[in-house]
Amino acid sequence: MLPDLLRRSSLETVLDVAFAEQAFTASTVMARTGHTRSTVLTACDELVRLGWIAELDDARAAGEYRMGRPAKRYELRRTAGVVVGADVGQSRVEAVVADLRGTVLAHAEEPVRPDFDDADRDARDRRAAVLRCVTRALADAGHAASDVLVTTIGVAAPVDAHGRSPNEDDGFWHRMNPGFEDVLAGHGAIVVENDANLAAIAERARGAGDSFAALLSGERFGTGLIVDGVLLRGAHGGAGEMRVLALVEGVGTPEGIGAACRTLAAEALAAGRIAPGSVLAEIAARSALDAQAVFAAARDGDRVALQIVDQLGERLAKATIVLASLLDIERVYVAGAIAQPAAAVIARANAVLGSGAFRPVPEVVASELGPDVVLIGAAQRGLDLVRANPLALSLTGRSVSAS
């Protein structure tokens, strides 16, 4: 048996390679680390026994070796364990189950009806909805709760390093983060994280760079901030909260693009600025004037809708300048379901930024990860934690025996 420290180092080294490669041999590990063949093979044998990796056909059988003794080949057992990611919104819960390669195995949704009159009932209902959603996703994926290595919950509230949200006057943050550890006991390590932070984690995993903001901007502006490769959190988890926008002239509120669009459209309607027979008037006659409706009217050339788009772009530009002035970031990713529909708003923001006195300014871009960006980030956060310290996690007997 290898001495404990060397043994652990060898196991971790092999696992690093297993996570990075589709298939590998002892020579692959040796080339990266300088470990001897016997050390690497001993580590591989133990990881096979523990259930983390599987031995494949040898290199000759795989058609990759012609001369001499064929090399043993290994690969990560991608379903040795799974991670769960959940996005807990105000009126909907979603969950995904992903394998150790990050492939999503199942997705589930569960509606939540907020109870603004009874905080305790709201908390119970929210926790129960999360459990039902996660349970259904696991069942659809063919896995048990005991197979879960990490469960990451994204919430619309600042979250400190211990998973707690600070007190707030109207109690919204505590409604969004009522505590999930007890209800999800037995589902691996439980991590609660701010939803915008998870959006930033998702963007970075897909090449966003080292200094940027991921801006969730549907109902409220909230940012996940990565500067010099480090996710910024702050003492209370509120580093990305944008309440400062209430003090910015021409913005006045941290309302996101979707909410601000509804507000501006309602004001235009109430003021009689929407002309009868216009595209926006026809939409208003049959449905609510939400962001999708306003953006569609703007694409059709509606004058008031175009004015609203310009106003939204100017608000977004000012929010971007606030972030850039403090953090010197390179890019702002407008993330979530609003991102692609808001293309004209983003274009206007970039035009405002390009014509102003602030230099340099970040580029504002639409995220390509769509409405699932928080779920993607939640699964990625779980995978990052697994890969950072896999030997601290125990694979279940069911996982070890699975193919």
Secondary structure by P-SEA (a helix, b strand, c coil): cccaaaaaaaaaaaaaaaaacccccaaaaaaaccccaaaaaaaaaaaaaaccccccccccccccccccbbbbbbbccccccbbbbbbbcccbbbbbbbcccccccbbbbbbbbbccccaaaaaaaaaaaaaaaaaaaaaaaccccccccbbbbbccbbbcccccccccccaaaaaaccccccccccccbbbbbbaaaaaaaaaaaaccccbbbbcccccbbbbbcccccbbbbcccccccccccccccccccccccaaaaaaaaaaaaaaacccccccaaaaaaacccccaaaaaaaaaaccaaaaaaaaaaaaaaaaaaaaaaacccccbbbbcccccccaaaaaaaaaaaaaacccccbbbbbbbccccaaaaaaaaaaaaaaaaaccccccccccccccc
